[in-house]
């Protein structure tokens, strides 16, 4: 009887432990591939070293990282820890660090590698770092078989989701560095009623996952755990944004100044899968590539598009223009030549940006 009681006690403890594991939100990433990345990085042209990347008050381009400049002391606020503070607008967050980007690039690279990711893109001259696709192993159910055998059959377990993260470092006009982390996700779904095959499809960006990695990066940069968590969880301001029509052209109107609107639009483009080929902050322009949806063509899935031998539809080139008058910023879509765009694609792009700014 005592032996049975002991086994019963062990079973109860195991059950409680399982419940606590399921209730606790954990992150444990492991790269989904050890070979070359499955997604070819965009064919980005290096940012030119010219005046387009210089705004009044200081350099802002990725190519100007090595230029040092004195930075005034940061104001004391609940979102500031040491020389790092977090800014938030709606569901978007980013870090502002009182250090030069060349001081931060190495620690940020180490941060992602220590978090279990391989880097598919590592380009300091562009200020862009992007991880490979990886899976969150913490989402795998911790049943008794897996807990017993552990790493011996770890490779046999897999989740139906993959994540990747893009980190963009941009020099602020005051000489510090702004760090943006954007998430992109895939989910594996059945692509037929018979459920005999699957395909990878994009899933929405996860703002809370972005916030968690920003918190961890704050800790990596020297902030205490508790203070970093408190800073990330500060309630956001909610600047108003809305879709409007100006001169027969669809636009997004944002009730805030240029600096914050520029940051938020850039983060929205990173999140929603646009390929940003170039940017010119002095002119308020992002140069992007966009593949419009084709409702008449069956979607082969994300990886199907990558490995298909059929010629893919060429992406269209647009310019996203950010222009401020007073405290209202207008975001509009221009074609490759810089002329106002009024097509259905412009309507879709404006809607995507507006949805992410909420």
Secondary structure, DSSP 8 states (H G I E B T S, - for coil): -HHHHHHHHHHHHHHHHHHHHHHS----EEES-SSS-SS---------SSGGGEETTEE-SGGGTT-----------TTEETTEEEEEETTEEEEEESS-HHHHHHHHHHHHHHTT--EEEEETTTTEEEE--EEEGGGS---HHHHHHGGGGGGG---SEEEEEEEEEEE-TTS-EEEEEEEEEEEEEE-STT---EEEEEE---HHHHHHHHHHHHHHTT--HHHHHHHHTS--B---EEEEEETTEEEEEESS-HHHHHHHHHHHHHHTT-EEEEEEGGGTEEEEEE----TTS----HHHHHH--S-----EEEEEEEEEETTEEEEEEEETTS-B--SHHHHHHHHHHHHHT-
